[in-house]
Amino acid sequence: MPRTLDDLTWPRRTERLTVARLSPEDADVVWELKSDPALNRWTTRVYATREEFRADWDALVTTHLMARWDGRLAGYLMVKQQDAWSQADVAERARGQQVELGWVVAPWAQGQGIATELVREGLSIAFDMGVHRVEASCFAENTGSWKVMEKVGMRREIHTVKESLHRDGQWHDGLGYAMLAEEHRER
Ligand SMILES: CC(C)(COP(=O)(O)OP(=O)(O)OC[C@H]1O[C@@H](n2cnc3c(N)ncnc32)[C@H](O)[C@@H]1OP(=O)(O)O)[C@@H](O)C(=O)NCCC(=O)NCCS
């Protein structure tokens, strides 16, 4: 069984970023990122009220990491550990073997390679946990997001056609990327 985020040592450092678990002092700035409709145009969820956000806080703490650049919150990374798909009789061995990554970079920090640096660290975190595979997905129109996945060396595996319903009321194409532990080791 792979390790979890709780088993790793925090914070972690990249060239410019300090990556740490979410703490109560982060609430205001995370709320700003998660309630901004423009920033969340392509993300799964935008929080409309502080109450909704508060109700989700405990779940966010288990999956979200904060990235600081010179002490300022530059973005967050979601590291969601999941069971990999398996046949029922080997389900125990697939438990916790996959991580889904997600990320948002604060507007002031965009355009400077921060997402690339953060997602690269997300891959290191997931594979340090010992998982078999890391996945991430986005709307096909979210060019910035899939470019980041390509820059960190993830493989485009899926292009779905009008499978994702957007809050704009339209069905959009989706892209799925992945990297395996052995591919990460080779890099
Ligand atoms: C998408 C996002 C994460 C990019 O963050 P960033 O720190 O600006 O990205 P980087 O600087 O690491 O850029 C990586 C590559 O993507 C490109 N890129 C970034 N944003 C882009 C955009 N909006 N359109 C086209 N290309 C873009 C960069 O030019 C760079 O490619 P290059 O090196 O070939 O020039 C950021 O704009 C963001 O948080 N957006 C809102 C939230 C979101 O959509 N998250 C992803 C949900 S799946």
The ligand as a Gaussian input file, in Angstrom:
#p B3LYP/6-31G(d) Opt

LIG

0 1
 C       -3.393000      27.413000     -16.512000
 C       -2.472000      27.960000     -15.433000
 C       -2.343000      26.912000     -14.333000
 C       -1.101000      28.274000     -16.035000
 O       -0.254000      28.742000     -14.989000
 P        1.149000      29.475000     -15.311000
 O        1.944000      29.490000     -14.045000
 O        0.881000      30.762000     -15.972000
 O        1.786000      28.448000     -16.357000
 P        3.316000      28.366000     -16.815000
 O        3.906000      29.743000     -16.706000
 O        3.985000      27.258000     -16.074000
 O        3.145000      28.024000     -18.365000
 C        3.286000      26.738000     -18.914000
 C        3.071000      26.799000     -20.413000
 O        1.691000      27.064000     -20.680000
 C        1.566000      28.228000     -21.480000
 N        0.363000      28.931000     -21.047000
 C        0.052000      29.306000     -19.790000
 N       -1.166000      29.893000     -19.768000
 C       -1.609000      29.892000     -21.050000
 C       -2.805000      30.323000     -21.667000
 N       -3.793000      30.905000     -20.963000
 N       -2.949000      30.127000     -23.002000
 C       -1.972000      29.519000     -23.717000
 N       -0.814000      29.071000     -23.183000
 C       -0.639000      29.260000     -21.867000
 C        2.819000      29.026000     -21.229000
 O        3.095000      29.896000     -22.299000
 C        3.850000      27.936000     -21.081000
 O        4.257000      27.416000     -22.331000
 P        5.662000      27.853000     -22.997000
 O        6.723000      27.573000     -21.971000
 O        5.717000      26.987000     -24.203000
 O        5.537000      29.311000     -23.259000
 C       -3.041000      29.256000     -14.812000
 O       -3.322000      30.162000     -15.845000
 C       -4.277000      29.054000     -13.990000
 O       -4.187000      28.803000     -12.778000
 N       -5.461000      29.148000     -14.634000
 C       -6.734000      29.077000     -13.945000
 C       -6.986000      27.756000     -13.255000
 C       -6.910000      26.560000     -14.165000
 O       -7.405000      26.597000     -15.283000
 N       -6.316000      25.492000     -13.632000
 C       -6.223000      24.238000     -14.325000
 C       -7.485000      23.489000     -14.195000
 S       -7.353000      21.893000     -14.970000

